[in-house]
Amino acid sequence: MYLLPFRNQYRDHDFTLISDAIKEYFPVDSPERLTPQTVLSSPGWKKMGEIVNKEFLAEKAYHDKWGKLTSNLKKVFKKPVSGHPDLAGGGFFGEVIIEEDKKPDFIRQKSLRFYISIIGPFFSIHGVDSSIAILEIESRVKDFNKGNFAATHAITISPAFEYQELFNKLEDELRAFFPGYLFVPYLVGMTTMKNISVADELRDTRSMDTIYEALFGYGSVQECLTRGDRNYGMNDWVKPLDTKEQSLIDLISQHVIEAPSDITLHKVWKLQESKGLDTFKVSGNLMLGMDLFDVIDLSDKSTIIIISEKDRGTPSTTKYKILDNVIEISDKVSLKIINLTQDILTLHLILDFEHKDVSVKGAAVEMKFVQMKTMD
């Protein structure tokens, strides 16, 4: 297992809320790691201890919040549900048993485990496939001559495969119970910040200092193979549009409303379908990947506004001109008009790129657009 360092800023996503929460409770800027002897005197841990007392050790408060949560999930799923706090960390651990096969010497289980943070508005879910082998051990006590040997085989980290329906259902229930809480993706949860974990000579250092451990407790860190989308949950962390981007969105909305009714290119068009063209050739060692235009606004006769959903749905502008039925965007990218009706526009994306022994030239993708009538 090799874990990457945590980053709070990406081009399209902002995880500053996570880093701010962790810095408040963990000595990530300290030159030394906390030890079992020094942890209790740490200001951040003292602060977390106060929250633990309030959330978990006050009987009525625990029953009114966490007891109510597990009771509600039992009614919704009609399956065994358990939950308990991580008193040494910052989270609540819960489990919905999906399947369980018990034999005298072996137990196989499928479950959905969920984690709720008490140091910030964060949660996550894993589908867990695990087992327990019940084996004989050497013991001087006759009644205690068997031991439980547990293993976690895989975790499913997004609504996928046999977990899809129940994963979505559990996520909906948690979002309803904890309004405003954000899903922590596996890709982020398993990154690291310095000095989150307390020094422990028995732990595998490769799984220490994870974001998951800081937000939810050590029980949320699974050292096993994964299934599903490691990016799942990223939509909760998309950066908001800035002033310029929002003004372009507003301009597109205005153009949608004011669109002419006749047959003209100068409208707002939304991508309906696309397909690669067999005639397109790439020579040289090149992996070609690009974002399609999800929305193109050609209302202005010299400036095009483009939205690509893969780029967090942010609009951008560039100059263009039309020559011989081709919309020239740059010397490397153009759009050939194949068909134009009152509400349908078909274009071919044409690329012209050469660099050393790599050549990309010709019509790459056919894109069919429909006139945009409303802003989704």
TALINMO-V837763 format. One record per pair of residues at least 6 apart in sequence whose ideal C-beta (glycine too) atoms are under 6 Angstrom apart, sorted by sequence separation. I is the first residue (numbers start at 1). GAP is how many residues later the second one is. If there is no record, write none. Layout:
BEGIN
I,GAP
I,GAP
END
This chain:
BEGIN
39,6
56,6
139,6
282,6
298,6
328,6
8,7
74,7
85,7
86,7
101,7
116,7
156,7
320,7
321,7
339,7
353,7
8,8
34,8
73,8
159,8
212,8
213,8
259,8
297,8
307,8
326,8
327,8
338,8
84,9
100,9
115,9
136,9
159,9
212,9
320,9
351,9
352,9
136,10
137,10
296,10
305,10
306,10
326,10
338,10
8,11
70,11
83,11
99,11
114,11
197,11
210,11
318,11
98,12
134,12
197,12
256,12
295,12
305,12
325,12
335,12
336,12
70,13
82,13
98,13
113,13
196,13
255,13
293,13
294,13
350,13
351,13
97,14
134,14
135,14
207,14
294,14
303,14
304,14
336,14
81,15
112,15
113,15
294,15
348,15
349,15
95,16
96,16
132,16
133,16
207,16
252,16
303,16
304,16
334,16
349,16
79,17
80,17
111,17
192,17
196,17
291,17
26,18
79,18
95,18
132,18
192,18
196,18
274,18
348,18
25,19
77,19
110,19
291,19
94,20
131,20
190,20
191,20
291,20
332,20
347,20
109,21
332,21
130,22
189,22
346,22
25,23
108,23
189,23
271,23
91,24
92,24
129,24
345,24
107,25
129,25
270,25
66,26
91,26
344,26
90,27
106,27
128,27
269,27
343,27
90,28
343,28
56,29
90,29
105,29
126,29
127,29
157,29
268,29
266,32
265,33
266,33
52,35
127,36
48,42
255,42
187,43
186,44
187,44
255,44
125,45
252,45
185,46
185,47
185,48
185,49
183,50
123,51
183,53
252,53
182,54
248,57
112,58
123,58
121,59
121,60
122,60
124,60
121,61
122,62
55,63
51,67
155,67
248,67
160,68
157,69
245,69
152,70
154,70
158,70
245,70
154,71
155,71
156,71
157,71
158,71
152,72
156,72
286,72
154,73
284,73
158,74
238,74
284,74
284,75
269,76
283,76
282,78
263,79
280,82
280,84
277,86
276,89
277,89
274,91
275,91
122,93
274,93
25,94
273,95
271,96
272,96
76,97
21,98
117,98
271,98
272,98
21,99
117,99
269,100
270,100
115,101
270,102
267,104
268,104
115,105
69,108
256,116
253,122
91,125
91,126
93,126
89,128
86,131
86,133
39,159
33,162
34,164
35,164
28,165
30,165
28,166
33,166
28,167
27,168
26,170
22,171
6,185
3,187
4,187
5,187
6,187
26,188
3,189
22,192
1,205
6,205
15,222
13,224
14,225
12,300
END
